[in-house]
């Protein structure tokens, strides 16, 4: 019997001072059995950090070869942003850079290991790919409080995340690093 995805709900009070975004978000995210908690949390945080009109999780989830984990499209259906999570291969980033005017990668992986996978690989407009490393300690702390229903207060200022979960506060950074090519 095949394992099914687990649905998680996140009610997020978002105050993104860096971008001037203040929203109440109700996020439903399906977690495939092959997904780690850190991957799921990186995906949810990336959604919050990228929140804008037209944002959506892909319908196929992590198994969709034609769409990223998160998309941002305009009202006509044209790409605005292709947002990858984790450690996609160079060919996928190459495809993304050709399909979308903006490509971002949010990862919970170790920087040296991730970048080693891209050495000598061709990535279209590699200098334009935005790579964001999530604070792994923050993800670990959030994972210890992960429930099927989650309520967060998320504040973002100067690249720092401040998250209140059940009365406990956690903080960490999101570091943008250029893709070495």
KAFEN-V767722 format. One record per residue. N is the residue number from 1. SS is DSSP state (a for helix, b for strand, c for the rest). OMEGA is omega as a letter, one per 40 degrees, with the letter a starting at -180 (NA if undefined). Layout:
N:SS:OMEGA  N:SS:OMEGA
//
This chain:
1:c:a  2:c:i  3:c:a  4:c:i  5:c:i  6:b:a  7:b:i  8:b:i  9:b:i  10:b:i  11:b:a  12:b:i  13:b:a  14:b:i  15:b:a  16:b:a  17:c:a  18:c:a  19:c:a  20:c:a  21:b:a  22:b:a  23:b:i  24:b:a  25:b:i  26:b:a  27:b:i  28:b:a  29:b:i  30:b:i  31:b:i  32:c:a  33:c:i  34:c:i  35:c:i  36:c:i  37:a:i  38:a:i  39:a:i  40:a:a  41:a:i  42:a:i  43:a:a  44:a:i  45:a:i  46:a:i  47:a:i  48:a:a  49:a:i  50:a:a  51:c:i  52:c:i  53:c:i  54:c:a  55:b:i  56:b:i  57:b:i  58:c:a  59:c:a  60:c:a  61:a:a  62:a:a  63:a:a  64:c:a  65:c:a  66:c:a  67:c:i  68:c:i  69:c:a  70:b:i  71:b:i  72:b:i  73:b:i  74:c:a  75:c:i  76:c:a  77:c:i  78:c:i  79:b:i  80:b:i  81:b:i  82:b:a  83:b:i  84:b:i  85:b:i  86:c:a  87:c:i  88:c:i  89:c:a  90:a:a  91:a:i  92:a:i  93:a:i  94:a:i  95:a:a  96:a:a  97:a:i  98:a:a  99:a:a  100:c:i  101:c:i  102:c:i  103:b:i  104:b:i  105:b:i  106:b:a  107:b:i  108:c:a  109:c:i  110:c:a  111:a:a  112:a:a  113:a:a  114:a:a  115:a:i  116:a:i  117:c:a  118:c:a  119:c:i  120:c:a  121:c:i  122:c:i  123:c:i  124:c:i  125:c:a  126:a:a  127:a:i  128:a:a  129:c:i  130:b:i  131:b:a  132:b:i  133:b:i  134:b:i  135:c:a  136:a:i  137:a:i  138:a:i  139:a:i  140:a:i  141:a:i  142:a:i  143:a:i  144:c:i  145:c:a  146:c:i  147:c:i  148:c:i  149:b:a  150:b:i  151:b:a  152:b:i  153:b:a  154:b:i  155:b:a  156:b:i  157:b:a  158:c:i  159:c:i  160:b:i  161:b:i  162:b:a  163:b:i  164:b:i  165:b:i  166:c:i  167:c:i  168:b:a  169:b:i  170:b:i  171:b:i  172:b:a  173:b:i  174:b:a  175:b:i  176:b:a  177:b:i  178:b:i  179:c:a  180:c:i  181:c:NA
//
